[in-house]
Amino acid sequence: MRSAIHQLLASPLSGTEIERRSFARIDESAKAHRFDPRQWEIVRRMVHAAGDLTLIDQIRISPDAVEAGIAALRATRPVFADSKMIRAGISLERLQGASPAYRPEAISCHVGDPDVAEEARRAGLPRSLFAARKARPILEGGIVLVGNSPVALLEICRLIQEEGLRPALLVAVPVGFVHVLESKQEAMESGVPHLTVVGNRGGSALAVSALHALCTLAVQQEREKDERRQECKCKST
């Protein structure tokens, strides 16, 4: 059996073109959906990351989530990641497309910090809980990405409910079978702009893909503003 790589070598496609064709196939396969164009940009990228069209029916995006996420990115708000995989997967280049002021230190993940590990050991509780508590100062007005730990999401929801915490955006896609459903339900009832995937599915790749889609939308929004400003200049001259 001849390897399929030879077909690609004979008719080369760049990574960008492969991605474009992938999105085109997603669009073609899901012509009827409930999302507006900006929400769809996020959904299709999450579907692409998961390689699964059935995810479309499980994604929930609050009406204020897209605008809140774009505004936070444009304002260079800090990003909290509940896992090292999310932090590693975030493209600084994409963040800087939304706001050139972004630097690596804007992305925080405390789950591997020695003090967090020690607190978790003493309490007999997951490190993710104490990592979320340690991040409390940057969670206010920040972009929160939870793609691994439902316990981290539960603690963040507690901070919202009991301490008045107001993240700019809560991407709530923890994965698993324990505390997952209730943590996502609390996120959807938090009153905070949010994005989640109902059920047990989730993961770091979905959280990152949602953020990257928001970066794309932020760039598009700024480009459209520039075009309108140019049109206004032309009309006034």
Secondary structure, DSSP 4 states (H G I P E B T S, - for coil): ---THHHHHHS---HHHHHHHHHHHHHHHT-S-S--HHHHHHHHHHHHHHT-GGGGGGEEE-TTHHHHHHHHHHTT--EEESSHHHHHH--HHHHHHH-TT--GGGEE--TT-HHHHHHHHHHTS-HHHHHHHHTHHHHTTSEEEESS-HHHHHHHHHHHHHH----SEEEE---SSSSHHHHHHHHHTSSS-EEEE-SS---HHHHHHHHHHHHHHHHHHHHHHHHHHHHHHHHH-
